[in-house]
Amino acid sequence: MKRGVGGTIVLFLLWCFGYFAIYVIGSIVGDITKSDEIMNWTILSGFILMTVVYLGRSYVELSFGRIGRRMVWPAVGMSVLMAAAYVLVLVSVFTLVDIEHLFPQQTEHLDKSVKRLFPGIAGLLYGCIFCPILEEIGLRGILLGGLLKTRCRPWLAILITALVFALLHGLGVQFVGSFIFAMIVGWLFWRTGSIVPCMIAHIVNNSLSFIDLSGQTNAVCLIILVGSLVVIALGIRWFAKKI
């Protein structure tokens, strides 16, 4: 669907309204019922409905873009590897700098939020699957996709989208990690012309967020960090050459 900058901004703002409204409604329902499980089922239902609406009305094209048939599964596999490697980069860096002691209040608040949001099947489904899908529809599909169709330079469009994505995740510990992740998947979207690898990478990223290296030595964390950075670099080079 072709639209200018104004249309892109309006559609993205509508997406933001729906996205946050679902969280607000879910929180209200959770407070009324005193049940995190009911809250999570409410949010999950809203995310599914919103996803169906945006994909059903073709606001975002769900295709493989410039990825040829023979490259679909290699591209999917590489997206998984890059996302998993990025999670290991973050976790190893956080362990090396002892993030819990540097930002005790923020990490404690984040841990409490995760424990409240992700108990049971509904929390896992929306936190690990439908939240990533919906965020990719809004950030990469609508905002970045719309900006790339204007005179906005690709690097600037990716940067703007990454900043917005990071701000949506807060100004605390998550900001830097979210920003770098958004830069990577933003480049992936620009390179492939497809939102599918971005969705897959985002799902893997959220699904592996439970990884904990706090019991490992600094040497092990350094090895994991370097190895993961190499995997990400090789993944970027692979997409740059094959797609």
C-alpha positions as CSV (number, residue, x, y, z in Angstrom):
1,M,0.0,0.0,0.0
2,K,1.5,3.3,-1.1
3,R,1.4,6.2,1.3
4,G,3.4,9.4,2.0
5,V,5.1,10.5,5.1
6,G,1.9,11.9,6.6
7,G,0.0,8.7,5.9
8,T,2.8,6.7,7.4
9,I,2.9,8.8,10.6
10,V,-0.9,8.6,11.0
11,L,-1.0,4.9,10.5
12,F,1.8,4.4,12.9
13,L,0.2,6.6,15.5
14,L,-3.0,4.6,15.2
15,W,-0.9,1.4,15.7
16,C,0.7,3.0,18.8
17,F,-2.8,3.8,20.2
18,G,-4.1,0.3,19.7
19,Y,-0.9,-1.3,21.0
20,F,-0.8,0.7,24.3
21,A,-4.6,0.6,24.7
22,I,-4.4,-3.2,24.8
23,Y,-1.9,-3.0,27.6
24,V,-4.0,-0.5,29.5
25,I,-7.2,-2.6,29.1
26,G,-5.3,-5.7,30.1
27,S,-3.9,-4.0,33.3
28,I,-7.4,-2.8,34.2
29,V,-8.9,-6.2,33.8
30,G,-6.0,-7.7,35.8
31,D,-6.5,-5.2,38.6
32,I,-10.3,-5.9,38.7
33,T,-10.0,-9.6,38.7
34,K,-6.8,-9.7,40.7
35,S,-5.5,-12.3,38.2
36,D,-2.3,-11.9,36.1
37,E,-3.5,-14.9,34.0
38,I,-6.7,-13.2,33.0
39,M,-4.7,-10.0,32.3
40,N,-2.4,-12.0,30.0
41,W,-5.3,-13.7,28.2
42,T,-6.9,-10.2,27.6
43,I,-3.6,-8.8,26.2
44,L,-3.1,-11.9,24.0
45,S,-6.6,-11.6,22.6
46,G,-6.0,-8.0,21.8
47,F,-2.7,-8.7,20.1
48,I,-4.2,-11.4,18.0
49,L,-7.1,-9.2,16.9
50,M,-4.8,-6.3,16.1
51,T,-2.4,-8.5,14.1
52,V,-5.3,-10.0,12.1
53,V,-6.7,-6.5,11.3
54,Y,-3.4,-5.1,10.1
55,L,-2.4,-8.1,8.0
56,G,-6.0,-8.6,6.8
57,R,-6.2,-5.0,5.5
58,S,-2.8,-5.3,3.8
59,Y,-1.3,-2.4,5.8
60,V,1.8,-4.6,5.8
61,E,2.9,-7.0,3.1
62,L,3.6,-10.4,4.5
63,S,6.0,-11.7,1.8
64,F,9.6,-12.8,1.4
65,G,10.4,-9.7,-0.6
66,R,13.7,-10.1,-2.5
67,I,14.4,-13.5,-0.9
68,G,14.3,-16.1,-3.7
69,R,12.6,-19.4,-3.2
70,R,15.9,-21.3,-2.8
71,M,17.1,-18.7,-0.2
72,V,14.0,-18.8,2.1
73,W,15.0,-21.5,4.5
74,P,18.7,-20.4,4.6
75,A,17.5,-16.8,5.3
76,V,15.2,-18.1,8.1
77,G,18.0,-20.1,9.6
78,M,20.4,-17.2,9.5
79,S,17.8,-14.9,11.1
80,V,17.5,-17.4,14.0
81,L,21.3,-17.7,14.4
82,M,21.8,-13.9,14.4
83,A,19.0,-13.3,16.9
84,A,20.3,-16.1,19.2
85,A,23.8,-14.7,18.9
86,Y,22.5,-11.2,19.8
87,V,20.8,-12.4,22.9
88,L,24.1,-14.1,24.0
89,V,26.0,-10.8,23.3
90,L,23.6,-8.9,25.6
91,V,23.6,-11.5,28.3
92,S,27.4,-11.8,28.3
93,V,27.9,-8.1,28.4
94,F,25.4,-7.6,31.2
95,T,27.2,-10.4,33.1
96,L,30.7,-8.9,32.5
97,V,29.7,-5.4,33.7
98,D,27.5,-6.8,36.5
99,I,24.4,-5.0,35.4
100,E,22.4,-5.8,38.5
101,H,24.9,-3.9,40.7
102,L,25.2,-1.0,38.3
103,F,21.4,-0.5,37.9
104,P,19.8,-2.4,40.8
105,Q,16.4,-0.7,40.8
106,Q,15.9,-0.9,37.1
107,T,16.9,-4.6,36.9
108,E,14.7,-5.4,39.9
109,H,11.7,-3.6,38.3
110,L,12.4,-5.4,35.0
111,D,12.5,-8.7,36.7
112,K,9.2,-8.1,38.5
113,S,7.5,-7.0,35.2
114,V,8.7,-10.1,33.4
115,K,7.5,-12.3,36.3
116,R,4.1,-10.7,36.2
117,L,3.7,-10.7,32.4
118,F,5.0,-14.1,31.6
119,P,3.3,-16.7,33.9
120,G,1.4,-19.3,32.1
121,I,0.7,-20.1,28.4
122,A,-1.0,-16.8,27.5
123,G,1.9,-14.7,28.8
124,L,4.4,-16.8,26.8
125,L,2.3,-16.7,23.7
126,Y,1.9,-12.9,23.6
127,G,5.3,-12.1,25.1
128,C,7.4,-14.5,22.8
129,I,5.2,-14.7,19.7
130,F,2.4,-12.1,19.2
131,C,4.2,-9.2,20.8
132,P,7.2,-9.5,18.4
133,I,4.9,-10.0,15.4
134,L,2.8,-7.0,16.3
135,E,5.9,-4.8,17.0
136,E,7.4,-5.8,13.7
137,I,4.2,-4.9,11.9
138,G,4.2,-1.4,13.5
139,L,7.9,-0.6,13.6
140,R,9.4,-2.3,10.5
141,G,6.3,-2.9,8.4
142,I,4.5,0.5,8.8
143,L,7.0,3.0,10.0
144,L,10.3,1.8,8.4
145,G,8.5,0.5,5.3
146,G,6.7,3.8,4.9
147,L,9.8,5.9,5.3
148,L,11.8,3.8,2.9
149,K,9.2,4.5,0.2
150,T,9.8,8.3,0.6
151,R,12.9,10.3,-0.1
152,C,14.2,9.5,3.4
153,R,17.6,7.9,3.1
154,P,17.7,4.2,4.2
155,W,20.3,4.8,7.1
156,L,18.2,7.6,8.5
157,A,14.9,5.7,8.2
158,I,16.5,2.7,10.0
159,L,18.0,5.1,12.7
160,I,14.6,6.8,13.3
161,T,12.8,3.5,13.6
162,A,15.5,2.1,16.0
163,L,15.2,5.2,18.2
164,V,11.4,4.9,18.3
165,F,11.6,1.1,19.0
166,A,14.1,1.7,21.9
167,L,12.0,4.5,23.4
168,L,8.9,2.2,23.3
169,H,10.9,-0.2,25.5
170,G,11.9,2.5,28.0
171,L,14.9,4.7,28.9
172,G,16.5,2.2,31.3
173,V,18.6,-0.9,30.9
174,Q,16.6,-2.0,27.9
175,F,17.2,1.1,25.8
176,V,20.7,0.4,24.4
177,G,20.0,-3.3,23.7
178,S,16.6,-2.5,22.0
179,F,18.2,0.2,19.9
180,I,21.0,-2.0,18.6
181,F,18.6,-4.9,18.0
182,A,16.3,-2.5,16.0
183,M,19.3,-1.3,13.9
184,I,20.1,-4.9,13.0
185,V,16.6,-6.0,12.1
186,G,16.0,-2.6,10.4
187,W,18.9,-3.3,8.1
188,L,17.6,-6.8,7.6
189,F,14.2,-5.4,6.5
190,W,15.9,-2.9,4.1
191,R,18.2,-5.6,2.7
192,T,15.6,-8.3,2.1
193,G,12.4,-6.2,1.5
194,S,10.7,-8.6,3.8
195,I,9.3,-8.4,7.3
196,V,9.4,-12.2,7.8
197,P,13.1,-12.4,8.8
198,C,12.5,-9.6,11.3
199,M,9.5,-11.3,12.9
200,I,11.5,-14.5,13.2
201,A,14.5,-12.8,14.7
202,H,12.3,-10.9,17.2
203,I,10.5,-14.1,18.2
204,V,13.8,-15.8,18.9
205,N,15.1,-12.8,20.7
206,N,12.2,-12.7,23.1
207,S,12.0,-16.4,23.5
208,L,15.6,-16.6,24.6
209,S,15.5,-13.7,27.0
210,F,15.5,-16.1,30.0
211,I,19.2,-17.1,29.4
212,D,21.4,-16.5,32.4
213,L,25.2,-16.5,32.4
214,S,25.6,-15.1,36.0
215,G,27.2,-18.4,37.1
216,Q,29.9,-18.3,34.4
217,T,33.4,-16.9,34.7
218,N,34.5,-13.7,32.9
219,A,36.6,-15.8,30.5
220,V,33.6,-17.9,29.5
221,C,31.5,-14.8,29.0
222,L,34.2,-13.2,26.8
223,I,34.4,-16.3,24.6
224,I,30.7,-16.3,24.2
225,L,30.7,-12.6,23.5
226,V,33.4,-12.8,20.8
227,G,31.9,-15.9,19.2
228,S,28.4,-14.3,19.1
229,L,29.7,-11.1,17.5
230,V,31.4,-13.2,14.9
231,V,28.1,-15.0,14.1
232,I,26.3,-11.7,13.8
233,A,29.0,-10.3,11.5
234,L,28.9,-13.5,9.3
235,G,25.1,-13.3,9.2
236,I,25.2,-9.6,8.0
237,R,27.8,-10.5,5.4
238,W,25.7,-13.5,4.3
239,F,22.6,-11.4,3.7
240,A,24.6,-8.7,2.0
241,K,26.1,-11.2,-0.5
242,K,23.1,-13.6,-1.0
243,I,20.1,-11.3,-1.0
